[in-house]
């Protein structure tokens, strides 16, 4: 049975899947709240920062260690678990190189490892929800064409955008 959450606004759609793990109702409620915050944060970034007026779609998958190792091994030839993997469907949203002729543009897929998210939340002494949001923002920026592994300048650009988006999302969370 496929388990999913779909959220939609005028300029952004988030599809969330958790087929490969069991998630209790409390965690689902936190994830649904996080997705709602991310929906606004993603939409604001695309329309205000990148000045794009289309509707964009992102798919987020919460998976276990085994599935993450399988995906990482298959696509990156790295046989280990990682926190988040991004698979963009566009050349570069950032560089204005995407399927502009479509009314809706699919950014791509994020895969977040539930266990690593939980472990990192404990390591950083933050909530699971905050680490989940961090990983979703990080992956989203990769889908938009940002890459911290290119050089130090790109790393700084991506880090600054990540911090700014997380602060914006955290301020929304505080208002609730």
C-alpha positions, -999 to 999 in steps of 0.1 A, spaced: 0 0 0 14 33 -10 16 59 17 17 95 7 9 131 15 2 157 -12 2 194 -6 -5 220 -32 -5 258 -36 -8 281 -66 30 279 -73 42 248 -56 32 211 -51 49 187 -27 44 150 -29 56 130 0 60 92 1 69 68 29 64 34 13 94 18 28 91 26 64 65 25 92 56 59 106 34 65 136 6 91 136 26 116 158 55 115 134 32 119 104 16 150 120 51 165 124 60 156 89 27 171 76 35 203 95 70 203 81 58 198 46 34 227 49 62 250 61 85 237 32 57 242 7 57 279 15 94 282 18 100 265 -15 74 286 -32 88 318 -17 123 309 -28 113 302 -64 91 333 -68 110 358 -47 147 347 -50 147 332 -84 118 353 -97 101 324 -113 63 324 -119 56 288 -129 42 261 -107 69 237 -95 65 201 -82 89 182 -59 87 146 -47 101 137 -13 106 101 -2 113 90 34 132 57 33 152 33 55 189 26 55 187 -4 32 168 15 5 192 45 8 222 22 4 205 6 -27 198 40 -43 232 54 -34 250 23 -47 230 22 -79 232 59 -89 264 71 -73 284 38 -69 288 45 -32 278 15 -11 268 33 21 240 51 37 237 89 34 213 115 47 197 129 15 200 123 -22 187 146 -49 177 137 -84 169 168 -105 147 165 -136 158 199 -150 192 211 -162 193 240 -138 164 261 -124 190 285 -110 205 291 -145 170 294 -160 176 261 -179 144 241 -175 113 230 -193 97 265 -196 71 253 -221 53 232 -195 26 248 -173 40 228 -143 77 220 -139 88 190 -120 120 197 -101 128 162 -92 131 137 -63 146 138 -29 153 107 -8 158 112 29 170 85 51 148 84 82 174 67 105 202 92 95 178 121 100 171 109 135 208 103 143 218 137 130 190 154 149 204 138 181 240 147 172 231 183 165 208 184 196 178 195 175 144 180 169 138 154 142 115 179 125 142 206 123 167 181 108 140 168 84 134 205 73 172 210 70 176 180 47 146 189 26 160 224 21 195 211 13 181 187 -13 158 213 -27 187 236 -34 205 208 -52 173 203 -74 174 240 -82 210 237 -95 231 247 -65 261 224 -57 284 229 -27 309 203 -40 319 225 -70 341 249 -52 343 271 -20 324 300 -36 295 277 -46 296 261 -11 293 295 5 264 305 -18 245 273 -11 252 275 26 239 311 28 208 302 9 202 271 31 206 291 63 183 319 50 156 294 40 158 275 73 155 308 92 125 318 71 108 285 77 117 286 114 101 320 117 69 306 101 70 277 126 73 301 155 42 321 143 21 289 145 
